[in-house]
Amino acid sequence: MLHAISVPKPCILYPRSRCFGQRNRGSTRLSVRASLPETNDGFEVEYTPWLVVGLGNPGNKYHGTRHNVGFEMIDQISRAEGIALNTIQSKALVGIGAIGEVPIVLAKPQAYMNFSGESVGPLAAYYQVPLRHILLIYDEMSLPNGILRLQPKGGHGHHNGVKSVMGHLDGSREFPRLCIGIGNPPGTMDMKAFLLQKFSPVERNQIDEALEEGVEAVRSVVLRGFNHQITRFNLGQKYKFHKV
């Protein structure tokens, strides 16, 4: 049996999730048609839309820098899933499509890193995306370069972009995130200089591999949620460079 699904939807459809304001409701809609209630491996597919946001700074000046790997991950997903980033909405470059049969909105905020929440909050409200389906992707200095980590929630870890997003989601930390390790500054190097530095050739290869792995991780969490496969993914990432 085919089920037509579209968003925005009333908040009553998400009884266990927080939804955001009813403003800015217009004619733009996401729609998919689903013919199967579950995937081939037995996981039920939830058709609530996802908002996947990568953090970074706009402009060629910042292209390829450590602080912009969130943008790179969105570009990688865009290419892999054939979702064109061709719309400006809520100060963000946006693409609308699907992963499998699950509606998805990709976004790259264009108001600079420290003001990322100015895009995420309004987009979540407009498309009526619950907190549990807002996936934030950003750089993480506490992880070695090229290591990924998926979490269902967390703090801001002194990351100004994440802090801004939390501020525009009523201070909540209850949303998923995909962290991309960029390592720590060497020696006494200034942190800001490190974040705006480009990767060495070796580091670049590690990041490129991580971006490919990240697409599969995003597909898994969108289609299946946080389950034992994500736990295994995180464990594998932890020891990726320490295999015996």
Secondary structure, DSSP 8 states (H G I E B T S, - for coil): --EEEEES--GGG-TTS-----TT--S--EEEEE--SB-TTS-B---S-EEEEE----SGGGTTBGGGHHHHHHHHHHHHHT----EEETTEEEEEEEETTEEEEEEEE-S-GGGTHHHHHHHHHHTT--GGGEEEEEEETTS-TT-EEEES----TT-HHHHHHHHTTTT---S-EEEEE-----TT--HHHHHTSB--HHHHHHHHHHHHHHHHHHHHHHHH-SSHHHHHHHHHHHTTT---
